[in-house]
Amino acid sequence: MNRICHLSSVHDRYDTRILHKECASLRKRNMEVNLVVADSLPDEVYNGINIISVGASSGKLNRFINAAKRVFQKGKELDADVYHFHDPELIPYGLKLKALGKKVIYDIHEDLPRAILSKDYIPFLLRKPLSSILEIYENKSVKKFDHLFTATPHIEKRFKPINKHTMAINNYPLLSELDTAITSWDMREDEVCYIGSITRIRGLEQVLQAIGLLKGIRFNLAGSFAPASFREDLEETDGWDYTKFFGRVDRDEVKRILKRSKVGVVTFLPYGNHTHSQPNKLFEYMAQGIPIVASNFEMWRAIIEDFQCGICIDPSDPNAIAEAIRTILKDSDSSEKMGVNGRNAVINQFNWGTEENKLFSVYESLGVVFEN
């Protein structure tokens, strides 16, 4: 049996892409799958996957300096056949693993140089030079890895000329999590939902302003604030009076929220790599038959308008967001059809099954022998 080791010093141990998709798919083929993380939770075996923690870090700098090293050291002790890491902080340690003769995959979740430009915790004047330095370093380093996975086709285009062994593994939903039938429209409430990281650049302030304009429409909000002080800003908007805040929720609670809502919002502002991203929530809304109000980014319009499963608007305009929500809620027949269109698109095209096979093909090319 081949031993696989996933490494992350940043992501939550229950990260959808890492644990529920990639690790779970490999475990399904009878691999020994280990996931090394840096958090405060105890080690556990999750659906046959060994989750090993090296302990949490205090602050971003400590995480960058110490957590990545501890994750590497624990991973090296496991002596795996293939190492699959998920954070830029781990690049130096991925190179160390290559020097030890290991097969190494770098899984690139975001376009780091562009993402750096919108990080509030980095002083504004340092962002551009830091972005340039990191791009040079990343481009030089990735040439040495056996394979690169990217979360979007846009990131794939950046790295393909640098390392020909690059493949987009998209964050499409798991068909296994789809109910046999979507919740009927008349069983849903006139409610709007957003589930995910709650940050300023994801347009939540404009969404709350829109909810305030609608007056009386409940907004189901789930996730974590970043920074925590951003919650105070949202609480000052008129829309907070109509907001039900759930905090961080597990996957079962996510489904319950989606089942009762009639609109899903994903109105990221055009910062960093947002315009070329493919958010999980976009496809999760579609999978649950929920019409979407989304940013009018070219890549998102190509999905939402082609499959007629939502409305694209200017994410910086609360009036446009409010009008799109109002349009969906007032026309039940049309909106229910949008939901059905989105779900069918997931079933027929945007699902993890297509990506899982790409994952398997790469592991096989690295010498992994799967057991059925």
N, C-alpha and C positions, 0 to 999 in steps of 0.2 A: 504493500500500500504506500502510495506517495504521500509525503508530508508537505502540507502547504502552510505558509505563515503570512498572514496579513498584518501589516504594521500601521498604526496611526497614533500620533502624539497629540492630535487635535480633536478628532471627531468623537462624537458620542458612541459608546459601544453598541448601541442599538440603531446606528445610522442605517437608513433604508438601503442605500446603494451598497454599502460595505457588507453589512451583516445579512439583511433580509434578501438581498439579491445575489451578490457575487459569492459570499461565503456559503449561503444556503444552497446555491446551485452546485457548487463544488462538493459539498457534503452529500448532496443527493446522488452523486456519482461515486459514493463510498470512499472519498478521500479523507485523510486525517487533516482537519482544518483547524488552525489555531489563529486567534485574533488577539494581538497584543495592543493594549490601550493604556492611556494614562488618566485614570480617574480614581475616585475615592471608594468605589464599590469593590466587593470581594470577587475573587475568581469564581467562575461558574461554568457549567456546561449548558449551553443554550441550543436545544434541538440538535444535539450531537456535536456542536461547535465549541471548542475550548476557548473561553474568553479569559485572558490573563491580564491583570492590571499591575502596572509598576508604580501606582500611586499618583495622586493628583499633584499639580504644580500650583504655586501661588503667583498669579500674574502672567502676562504674556511674555515678558522677558525671561522669567524663570522657566516657562514652558519651552521657549525657543532654545535656551541654553542647556537645560537639564533633562526635560522630559524626553526629547528626541534621543538623547544618548542612552537613557535608561530603557526606552523601548527597543533600541537597537541591540543593547547588551542582552536583554531577555530573549529577543528574537534569535540572536546568534546562538544562544544556549540550546535552542530547540533543534538546531542543525537540520533545517528544512531543505527540501529539494527545490522548491520555488519560493521566493520572497516577493510579496506584492505590497508595495507601500503607497500611502495615500496623501502625504503632506509634503510640501516643498522643504520644510525643516529637516526632513529625513533624506534629502538628496545626498548630503555628504556620507551618510551611513549606507545608503544604497550603493554608493561607489565603493565603500569598504567591503560590502558583501560581494560585489563583483570581483574585487581584488582577492577575495577568499575562494573564488571560483564558483560562486553561486549564480543561479538563474534569477534575474531580477526584473520585475515589472513595475513601472512607475505609472500610477493611476492619477491622471491630472483632472481634478474636479473643476478648476476654474482657470481662466487666463490670468495668471498671477500678476504680470506687469500692469495690465489694465485694471485689475482689482485693487492694486496698491494705490492707485490714483484717487480712490474714493474711501480709503480707510481713515476714519476720523481720529483714531488714536495716533496716527503718524503726523507730525507737524507738516503743514501745507507746503512749506518751502523745500522740505526733504522728499516729497513724494515723487516728483519727476526724476531727480537723480537716482533715488533708490530704485525706482521702477526700471530705469535703464540698466543699472548694475545687475539687478536680479535677472533681467531678460538675457543679458550676455552670459551670466553664470548658468542659468537654466539651459539655454541653448547649447552651451558647450558640454554640459554634464549629460544631457539626455542621449547624446550620441553613443554613450557607453552601455546603456541599458539594453536588455534583450528585447523588450517590447514596451510600448507606450499605449496606454488606454486613455482616451479623452472622453469627457462627459458630453461633448457636443461636436457636431461636424465642423463648426467654426474653429474650435481649438485644434481639431485634427488637421485642418488645412495649414495651421501655423507650424505644426511639428513634422508633418509628413516629409517635407523637403530636407529636414535635418536628420530624421531617423525613419527610414522607409518602413520599419516595423511598427507602424502607428495605426491604431484603429479606434474609431468612435464606438463606445459602448454607451448607448443612450439610456437615460433614467426613465424608461417606460414602466407603467404599472405591471404588477403581477396579476396575471389572469386568475390565479388561484385565490386571490382575495376578492374577486368580483362575486357578488351575489348572483343567484340564478336569474334574478329579475331586478330591475331598478325599482326603487320606491316610487309608487304612483304619484303623479303630480298633486292630486287632491289630498294626499296624506302628508304633504309637506306644508311648512309654514311660510308666511311671507317674511322670510329671513335671509340675511346675507352672511356669508362666512369668509374668513381668512384664517389659514392655518400655516404657521411657519415662523421664521425669525422675524421679530417685530423691530424694524429699524426705520430710520428717517428716509434713507434712500430707496426703500421698498414702497414708498408712497403712502404709508399708513396715515400720516397726518392729513393728506388730501382725502383719503377714504373717510376718515372720521368727520371731516368737514362736510362731505357729501351726505353722510348719514344724518348729520345735523340738519341739512337742508330738507331731507325727506320727512323728518319728524314722525316718529311712531314705528319705523321699520327697525326691527331688532338686528343688531350686528353681533354675530358669534365670532369671537376673537380668541385664538389659541396659539400659544407659543411663548417664547422668552423675549424680553426686552433687551436690546443691545444699543446703547448702554442702558442700565437699569433706570437712569434718570429720565429717559425718553418717555416713560410712563407718565410722569408728571405733566409733560407737554400735552399728551393726548387727553389726559383727564381734564384739561382746561378747555377742550373743544366742546361745542354743543353736542356732538355726536356721542360723547362718552356716556351721556345719560341714557342712551339707547343701546349701550354695549354690554354684552354678557362676556366677561373675561374668564376663560377656563384655565389659564396658565399652561404649563407643559402637559401634554396629554399622550396616552399610549395609542397604539394603532386602533384598538377597539373603540376608544372614545372618538378618535378622528372619524371613523365610519359613522358613529351615531350623530355627530355634528353635521356631516355631509348629508345624511339621510333626511334631516329635518329642514335643510336649507334649500332655497330656490335659486340662489345666485352665489357664485364663487368669484371673488375678486383677486386678481393678480396684476396689480397696477404699479409695477416697479418704475422708478424714475430712470431716465437715460444716463446713468452713471456707470463708470467702470465697464465691466463686461456684460451688463444687464441686457443690452440690445441683442446680444448673440447667445444668451443663455437659454436653457430649456428647463424651467423650474418643474420640480416634481409635482407641485400642486396643480399646475396646468393640466397635466394628464390625469391626476387623481380626481379632479373635478369632473373631467370628461368621463372617467370610468364609472363614476357614481351618477351619471346622467344629469349633471348640474350645468346650466348655461353659464358662460364665463363673461365677465367684464374684464378686459385685459388692455395692457398698453399697446399702442399702435406701432409696435416695432415690426419691421419687415418680416422677420422670421416667424413671429407670432401670428401676424395677419395671414401668412401663407397657410397656417394650420386652421385657425379659427374661421376665417372667411371661406376658405376652400371647402371645409367640412360643415360650414353653417352651424356652428355650435356656440356662438356667442357674439359679443359686440366689442370692437376695438375702439379705444378712445385716447385722447391726450391725457396721460396719467397725472399731469400737473394741474389739471382743471377740475376742481370739485364739482362744478356745475355739470360738466360732461359726464362724470362718473355717476352723479345722481340721476341724470336723465336716462342713462343706459340702464341703471337698476330699475328705474320707474317703468321703462319700456318692457323689460322682461316680466316684471310683476303684474303688469296690467293686461297682458295678452297670453292667457294660459295655453291656448292651443299652439301658438307659434313657439312659445318658450319650452313647452314639453317636447316639441319636435326638435328644438336645438339640443335638449338633453339627450334624446335618443340618438341624434346624429353623432354627438360626441362619444357616447358609449360604443356605438358601432365602429367608430374610427379606431378606438382602443382595441376592441375585439379583433378587428381585421388587420390592423397595421401597427399601432403604437403600443405594443405590449412586450413584456420582458422575454417572452419565448424567443423572439427573433434575436435579441441581444445575447441571451444565454448561449445560443449555439455559436456565436462569435467568440464568446469567452472560452468555451470548450476547445474550439479550433486552435486558439493561441496556446493554451496550456498543452495541448497535444503536440504542437510544433516545438515546445520546449522539452519534450521527452516524457511528459506525464502520461501514464497508462491508466485510463479510466476503467472502473469496474461497474458493470450495470447491475 
